Amino acid sequence: MEIWHNPRCSKSRATLALLTGHGVEPSVRRYLDDPPTRAELEVVLAALGTEDPLAITRTGEPAFREQGLSGADRDTLLDALAAEPRLIERPVVLDGGRAVLGRPPENVLGLLEA
């Protein structure tokens, strides 16, 4: 299991604590320091069961507005997420071919049940 983690984010910290509290020691990827590639973003979207990059986009981030991404096409959004990881919703938790967003943190419990 892997968590794309931002230690400054309360939801990310709570999700990591929930996982460790259930005996899971995920691989922690500080995605702001180690940004995912566009190909990795595609894998996450598939694991989430969607093709829409907005599912993992922080549309309230100033960079979203500054880059004029409202109404942008899929390719533009994916390129923006790869170039500016602050735009990626957090935390993302991956387990094999499945993924969830830890918003709320309890979303990750479904990964633990399988």
Protein Blocks (a to p, Z undefined) as FASTA:
>chain_A
ZZdddfkbmklmmmmmmmmmnopacddddfklmccdfklmmmmmmmnopabfklmccfkb
mklmmnopgopafklmmmmmmmmmmlpccddddehjbccdfbdfklmmmmmmZZ
